[in-house]
Amino acid sequence: MRIFLTGASGCIGHYLAEALIQETKHELFLLVRNPNKLKFDYKARPGITILQGNLQEIEKYSELLKTIEVAILAATSWGGAVESFEINVLKTICLIELLDPKICEQVIYFSTASILDSNNNLLKEAGEIGTDYIRTKYECYSRLSKLALASKITKVFPTLVFGGDENKPYSHIAAGLPDVVKWIDLIRWFKADGSFHFIHARDIAQVIKYLVDRPPSETSSRQFILGYQPTTVNEAIEEICAYFNKRIYFRIPLYVWLANFFIAVFRVQMAAWDRFLLNNRHSTYQNITSPESFGLTNYCSTVTDILKTRGISQTEI
C-alpha cells in the first residue's frame, strides 16, 4: 500500500511514522519541511521516501498523489490567521482533491476535539471565537462533505495530547508538564469543577495504524474522538499528589463566579475563546476511542502513566 503522510516532524507525526516504518511494510512518502528534524530512522527499511517540502507547494506532488492509496493528514499550522487558513484549509483541501478517487482508499484527516460539543456535534463557538488554529480546523471540517472523496474521509479528533521523549519532540502540553507539577504543593489545596480527556501520541499512532489496515466502511461512522475515559480536574490533582506522596488535608473550592468577578474588577483582558472555556469547563465527548476500543492494549490510560512516560521521577519535587 502506498501511504502519503504529512506532519511527520511533529510529535504525533513521529509516533505515526515510527509505527508505520517498524510495524508495516507499506510504501511511505513523508512530506516534511526540514528532514533534519526527523529523529526516527527513515532508512530502517526500503520503501520510505522523504519529500522535502510543505503543504504550500503541494501541487508539485500532483502526479505522485494520483497513485496514493492512503493519505494521512497530520500537518497543521498553529497561526497566525493568514498562514493557518492557507495550510489548514486551502492546501489541505487541495491535497485531498489531488488524490484519485478511483485509487485512494482512505484519507485520515486530523482535526481537533476542540471544534466539537459534548454530543460530538460541531461547536459553533469554535468557528466564531476560536483561535486561528481552531477556527481554521472548524472551516476545513465544514468543507470535507463537499469533496469527491467525502465518503472515504476518516476524521480523527485528538483530545489533550501527551507524548515525546529524547527521540521525539514533546507535545505542547507534555513539554510544560514538569513546570506544572512543581506547583503541586500549592495546587493540592484547591478544588475546581471541570473534566477532560487526554491521550498519548503513541496510542494515537496505534489507532491510526489499525485504521490504515482496517478502514471503516463507507456507510459506518468515520469520526473518532481520540482519548481515554474522562477524568475530573480534582481526580487528576489527587492522582498527582498520590504519585508524589503528597497528602491532602482540606481543599478550597475555586468558583468561576469569583474568577469572573476579579476579571471584571481588575479589567483583565481575556480573549473571547478563553472566557468561553472558563465558563464551559467540561470538555468531554461521547464514544471515545483508544487502542482498547479495537481490542489492543493502551500504552497509557492514567495520569500516573503520563507522569511515568514523561520521565518525571516520584522524588523530583
ZINORRA-V25591 format. One record per residue. N is the residue number from 1. RES is the residue in one small letter. OMEGA is omega as a letter, one per 20 degrees, with the letter a starting at -180 (* if undefined). Layout:
n-><N N>
res-><RES RES>
omega-><OMEGA OMEGA>
//
This chain:
n-><1 2 3 4 5 6 7 8 9 10 11 12 13 14 15 16 17 18 19 20 21 22 23 24 25 26 27 28 29 30 31 32 33 34 35 36 37 38 39 40 41 42 43 44 45 46 47 48 49 50 51 52 53 54 55 56 57 58 59 60 61 62 63 64 65 66 67 68 69 70 71 72 73 74 75 76 77 78 79 80 81 82 83 84 85 86 87 88 89 90 91 92 93 94 95 96 97 98 99 100 101 102 103 104 105 106 107 108 109 110 111 112 113 114 115 116 117 118 119 120 121 122 123 124 125 126 127 128 129 130 131 132 133 134 135 136 137 138 139 140 141 142 143 144 145 146 147 148 149 150 151 152 153 154 155 156 157 158 159 160 161 162 163 164 165 166 167 168 169 170 171 172 173 174 175 176 177 178 179 180 181 182 183 184 185 186 187 188 189 190 191 192 193 194 195 196 197 198 199 200 201 202 203 204 205 206 207 208 209 210 211 212 213 214 215 216 217 218 219 220 221 222 223 224 225 226 227 228 229 230 231 232 233 234 235 236 237 238 239 240 241 242 243 244 245 246 247 248 249 250 251 252 253 254 255 256 257 258 259 260 261 262 263 264 265 266 267 268 269 270 271 272 273 274 275 276 277 278 279 280 281 282 283 284 285 286 287 288 289 290 291 292 293 294 295 296 297 298 299 300 301 302 303 304 305 306 307 308 309 310 311 312 313 314 315 316 317>
res-><m r i f l t g a s g c i g h y l a e a l i q e t k h e l f l l v r n p n k l k f d y k a r p g i t i l q g n l q e i e k y s e l l k t i e v a i l a a t s w g g a v e s f e i n v l k t i c l i e l l d p k i c e q v i y f s t a s i l d s n n n l l k e a g e i g t d y i r t k y e c y s r l s k l a l a s k i t k v f p t l v f g g d e n k p y s h i a a g l p d v v k w i d l i r w f k a d g s f h f i h a r d i a q v i k y l v d r p p s e t s s r q f i l g y q p t t v n e a i e e i c a y f n k r i y f r i p l y v w l a n f f i a v f r v q m a a w d r f l l n n r h s t y q n i t s p e s f g l t n y c s t v t d i l k t r g i s q t e i>
omega-><r a r a r r a a r a r a r r r a a r a r a a r r a r a r a r a r a a r r a a r a a r a r r r r a r r a a r a a r a a a r a a r a r a a a r r r a a a r r a r j a a a a a a a a a a a r r r r a a r r a a r a a a a r r a r r r r a a a r a r r r r r a r r r a a r r r a a r a r r a a r a a a a a a r a a a a a r a r a r r r a r r a r a a a r r r a a r r a a r r a a r a a r r a a a a r a r r r a r r r r a r r r r r a a r r a r a a a r r a a a r r r a r a a r r a r r r a r r r r a r r r r a r r a r a r a a r r a r a r r r r a r a a a r r r a r a a r r r r r a r a a a a a r r r a r r r r a r r a r r r r a r r r a r a a r r a a r r a r *>
//
